Amino acid sequence: MADTTLKLDQVEDLAFHTLICRGASQQLAASVVRSPRPAARDGGRSHVLMHVPTDADHLRCGKALSAACPSRPHARPLTIQVNAAHPFAHLAIDAGWSQLDATMREQRRDAEEFHTIFKTSDTRSGAPA
């Protein structure tokens, strides 16, 4: 068997069209094919094209739902919860990742505010101010 060398754009395009042909939405296919690109670039073999046939089969047999839309219920502080709704993890990660920065900023602001209130309200003898 002869080796075939593909450029990263070709790898992404091949994976994208394979998933679309098996019924993936464009949003789902785009999310899934983002992970092979850096893996291929960095020489990783396990996350390049080896997963595409399995992912396509999961779409075909219904193990992964092509029209699934992850939901992001509000969870406890410093927790981001995503219900993947049976797509691949990639789309769910995208849904949670968009909330990560805002959640971290909010928690930092709350922690600083708590520290300021605690520091100024503690008037016990010998307590650090």
N, C-alpha and C positions, 0 to 999 in steps of 0.2 A: 504494500500500500504506500503510495507516495504522500509525503507531507505537503500540506497546503498552508501557506502563511497568509494570514488576514491582517489588515490594518484594523485599528481599534474602532474606527467608524463602521467598517464592514462587520465586525463582531456584533456591535450594538444593533446595526440594521438587521442582520440575520436573526438575532434573538428577538427583536421587536416584531418582525414580520411573522416569525414562527408562532409567537404567542397570540398575535392578532388573528392568524389563520385558525387557531384553536378556540377562538371566541373571547379572548381577553379584551376588555375595554382599552382604549388608547391610554387612559390615565394609569390603569393597572400595568399594562405592558411597558410604558415609559418608566414607571417606578421600579419594576423588576429588572429592566436592562441597565439601570444605572450602576448596579453592583458589579456586573462583569467587567465594565470598563476599567475601573481602578485595579481590579484583581488581575486582569490581563496585562495592564501596564506595568504592574509590579511583579509579574512573573508567577502569580498564584494560579495554580491549575484547578483547584477545587471549586472555585466560584466563577469560572469563565463559562464555557459552553456546555460543561458536563451537566449542569442543572437544568438547562433549557428543555431537553426531552422529558424529564420528569415533571417539570412545571407545566409543560404543554399537556402531558397525560393527565395531570391533576385537573386541569381545566376541562378536558374531554370527558372524564368520568364523573365530574361534579364534586370532587374532593375540595377543590377551590372554586368559589363562585366568581364568575367573570364580572358580574355587575355589583359585587359587594362594595359597600361604602363604609369604611371604618367610622365608628363614632368615638367621641372623646368626652365621656362624662367627667364632671369635676370631681376630683379625688381629694384626699387629704393633702395638706401642705407638703411640698417637695415630692409629690407623687403625681405622675401623669399617667392616667389609665386610658388605654385605647382598646376598644372592642374591635378586633380585626374583621369580624363578620365573615370569616372563611375565605378571604383572599390570601395571597402570599404575605409574608411578614413585611415586605418592602413598603407596601402602601400604608400599612398601619404605622410603621416607623416614621414615614413621611408625615402622617397626621399628628403624631405625638411630638415629633421634632420641632414643628412649627410653634408649638406652645412652650417648648423648653426654655427659651431665652426669656420670655415674658414671665414665666413662673419663677425663674431664678432671680430676676430683678425684683419681683414682688416680695419674695421671701427675704431678700437682702434688705429691702426698705423696711419691712416689718421688723426684722431683727434689729436694725439700727434704731428704729423708733422705740422698740421695747427697751433696748439698752439705755437710751436717753431718758426715758420715763423712769426706769428703775434707778438709774444713777441720781437723778434729781429729786426723787421722792423718798429716798432712803435717808432718813434723818436720825436713825438710831445712833446712840453714842458709840463712837469708835468705828462706825461704818465708813468705808472709803467713799469719797464723794466723786 
